[in-house]
Amino acid sequence: MEVPVQSRDNRKTRTSASLCLGILAVVLMGFYIWFKRDEFLAVSVLSWNSLLVVMLGIGIAGISTGLINYTMLRFLGVGIGFQVCFFLSVVTSAGNLIGPLRSGTILRAGYLRQKFGFQLTHFVSTLFAFYLVMIITYATAALGLLLWHKQKFSPEGSGLIIAVLIICIGASLLFGLLPPIKRRGSWFLRKVSDVSDAWHVLRSTPSFLPWMAALSGVHLISAVITLWGAFRAIGVELGLAQAIIVSTLGQLSTLISITPGSFGIYETVVAFVGQVMQVEPVQSVSAALIMRGANLVFLAVFTPLATYRISRLAGIRDREKRIGRE
């Protein structure tokens, strides 16, 4: 039976829609900055050393993402080194930041399939595992801190955030605990079954979930360091609870990738949550843009190196395969 594939027209339509939404987000951000120009002009970088903290956080995030990918692929039996996983995480981040619909993730899936024979359904299962553990880890941390410090924050906004976090945790646990899906019916349902089987292989491995939770915790620490440094750079001192709550909600918002790099979505969520944490929206947007700018600088420096190293390592692997066949 021929495997149905999505038409090229549909892909182009979704890509165009994402790019249009990205342009709209840029325009709306420009209007917001212009409307609040006096407040933005009052914001300035007061601590250049804090920008180094931002870069440190971004670097830790890249390493932790590489470790997460390495761990998941190893548990599924893919013989891939950490170096490749780290450089792939850099290239993936660059593609997701500037391209529509998580272009970097799509490129990573294609690379792993071509060079390592990694099935697309298994790749989707690793994404499912990563997002599931990340949502539960992040949302649980934010929910606990928000409930602990609830009296310090705006009651209206904090109630909405608590409700969203509870829904995220509940939905993630529900999906994560579902029994394996039987392989039957249409091509799509069979592929869903393959993803489900791969997820249950990962979940049933005793050390997998503890490892993933620990690495997700490291990833969260990197996000907190980055956000704290960005706010400190403009003279805003966030408390630990504030930094963790804003960071977790900001990171969770990046899962909504309808614009390139979730531009506009991340800034909006950070501004809203920051306001609940008693931080001015203009300051939150400024910090978010500083983080985005620092991330662009980091990727501009490391993406060419990562692309070169991946190409070299792929070439070595191809030569080893040819020698093995001979």
N, C-alpha and C positions, 0 to 999 in steps of 0.2 A: 504493500500500500504506500502510495506516495505521501511523503510528509508535507502537510500544508504549510506554506510560509506566508508571512505577511507581505502584502503588496508593497512595491517601492513607493507608490503614490501615498499610501497611508503613513509610511515612515517619514516621507517628505512633509506631509501635512502636520504631523506631530512636532517634527523638528522646527518647522516654520512657526508653529504656534508658540513653542517654547522661546524661540528667538524674539518673537513679537512681544511676548510677556516680559522678557528680559529688557527689551528696549523701553517698554512701558514702565517697568520698575525703575530704570535709570532716569526717565523723564520725571516720574513722580518724586523720586529722591531729589532731583534737581529743584523741583518746585518747593519741596519741603525745606531744603537748605536755603533757598532764596527767601521763602516766607519767614524763616527763622534766622535770617542772615546776621542780625545784630547779636543774637545769642551764640551763633556759631563763631562769629568773629571774636567773641569774648573767650572762646576756648582756645588754648594754646598748649603746645608741648612744654611742660615744665621740668620733666625729668627724662633726658635722653637715655640715661642708663636703663630706665624701665623698658625702653624699646628692645634692649638686649634680652631682657626677661621675656618679652613677647616672642622674640626669635628662638629663645631656648625652649619655650613651651611648644612652639611649632615643630621644632626639631624632635622633641620627645614624642609628640603626636605621630610624626612620621615613623619613628622607630617602633612605637607601640603598635601602629597599624600593620607594619611589616611583620612584627611578631605574631599578631593575631592571624594574619593570612598564612604565615608559615605554620602555625599550630594547627589550623583547620585543615590545610592541605596534607600535612603529615599524618593526621588522624585518618584521612581518607586514602592514605597509601600513595600519595604523589611524592616522588623523590625530587624535591626542589630545595635549594639552599636558601638560607635567610637573606643572603646578599641580593638574590633575584627578587625575593618578596619585598625587601625594603625599596629597591629601585622601582619595582612595579607600583608600590604604594605612592611614590613620588609622581610617576607618570600618570597614574590614575587620578591623583589629586589635581594635577594640572589640567587634565581633560575635563574633570567635573567642574573645575572652577571657571573655565572659559567656554566650555562647550555645552550644548543643550542636552537635556534628558540623560544626565550622567554618562556623557560620552566616554569618559575615562574608564568607567566600570565596564562598558561594552568593549573597549579596546583590550582591557585586561582579560576578559572572558575569551576573546578571539586569540590572544597570545597564548594563554594556557591550553587552549584546545589544539592550536597548531603545533606548539613546541612540546607539549607534555601529554597530549591525547586526553586532556581533562574534559569530561563530558559537560555539556551545558547544564544539564539537570543537576549534576553534582555542584557546579559552580553556583547555581541558584540556591542550592541547599546551604552552601557556606554563607551566602549573603543573608539567607533567612536566619541562620544560627547567629551570625554576628549582630544583626539588627535586633533579634529577639533578646539576646543576653544584654546588649547595650541598653535597650529600652528599659528592661527590668532593673538593671544596675543603676542607671542614671535616675530613673523615675523614683526608685525606692530611696535613694540618697536625698533627692530633692524633697520628696514627700515627708521623710522623717525630720529633716531640718525645718521645713516650713511649719509642720505641726508643733515642733519644739519651740520655735521662735514666733509663733503666729501672732502673739500680742504686739510684736514690734512692727508689723507690716500692715499695709492697707487691708482692711477686712473685706472690702468688695472684690478687689482683684485677687486676693489670696484664695478666696472661696472658689473662684473659677479655676485657678491653677490647680488647687487640690483635686477638684472634680476631674480635670483633664488627666492628671497624673494617675488617679485611681483607675480611670478608664484604660489608660495605656498599660498599666500593670496587669489589670484583669484580662484585657484582650490578649496580651502577650502570653500570659500563663495559659489561657484557654487554647490558643493556637499551639503552644509548645507541648501541651499535654494531650493533644488529640491522638487517637490511635492511628496506626498506619492506614493509609488509604488504599483500598484494593485496586489492582491494576485492571481496569475494564472500561468499556465505553469508547468515547472518541479519542482521537490523538491527543487532544489537550488534557483530558482526564488521565490518560496513561502517563503523560509527562509530569503531571501533578503528583501522581503516585510514585514516580521515580524520585522526585524531589523529597517527598515524604519519607521514602525508604532511606535515602541518604541522611536525612536529618535524624532519623531514629538510630542509624548506625553511630552517628556522632553522639547523640544523647545517651546511648546505652554504654558508651565507653566511660569507665568510672572516673578517670581524671580529666575528661574533656570540659565539663561544666565548671569545675573549680578553676582550671587554667583560664578559661574564657572570662570568668567573672573577675579573676585577678588582673588579667590584661585589660579588660574594660575599665577596671578601677584605675590602672596606670594611665589609660587614655583620658579618663575623666580628670585626673590630676593635671595632665598636660593642658587640657582645656581651661581649667581653673587658673593655672599659672599664666596662660596667655591672656585671658580676660583681665585678671588682676593687674598684670603688667600694663595692659592698654589703658585701663582706668587710672592707674597710678601715674602714667605718663602725662595725663592731663590734669593731675592734681586731685583726683578723686580717690579717696582711700576706702576700699570696700572691706567689710568684715568677711571672715571666712565663710559664714553661712550665706551671706549675700552673694559672694563670688561663686559658690557651689551651685546655688539655686539658679542664678542667671545663666551660668555656664551650661548646666544640664538642660534647661529649657531651650537655650539657644542651639545647642548641639542637636537636640531632638527635632527642632524645626528644620534642620538641614535635610531631614528625610523627605521633606516636601520639596522635591527638586523640579518644580515646573518652570523655573527660570535658571539660566546658567549660574552655577555656584550658589543656588538659592538666594540670589541677590534680591534684596528688598524684603524677603521673607525673614531671613535671619535678623536683619536690622530691626524690623518691626517687632518681632518677638522679644528681642533683647531690650528694646525701648519700653515695651509694655511691662515685662517682668521687672525691669529696672525701676520703673515708676512705682510698682507695688513695693519694691525694696527701698523706697524713699530716695531714688536717684532721678535727676532730671532727664527727660527723654533726649534732649539735645546732647547731654553728656554721654548717654548710652549709645546714641547713633554715632557720635564722634569716636568713641572707643571701638565700636564695631567696625567702622571704616578704617581705623588704624590697624586693627587686626587683619582686615582684608588686604590692606596695602602691604603689610609685613609678609603676609602669606604669598602675595604676588612676587615680592622680592626674593623670598626663599625659593619659590618654584622657578623663578627666572634663572637663579644661580644653579640649582641642582637638577632641573629637568634635562638640560642638555647632557650633563654628566650621566644621569640615570639612563637616558636613551642610548647613549654610547655604550655603557656597561652592559645593558640588557642585550644589545646587538652583538657585542663581543661574546658574552656568555652563551647566547643562542647559537652563534657560529661554532663555538667549541663543542656544544652539545650535538649539533648536526654532524660535525666531523667525526665525533665519537660513534654516532649511529652508523655512518657510512663504513667506518673501520670495522665495527661489529658485524655488519652484513657481509663484508668481504672475508 
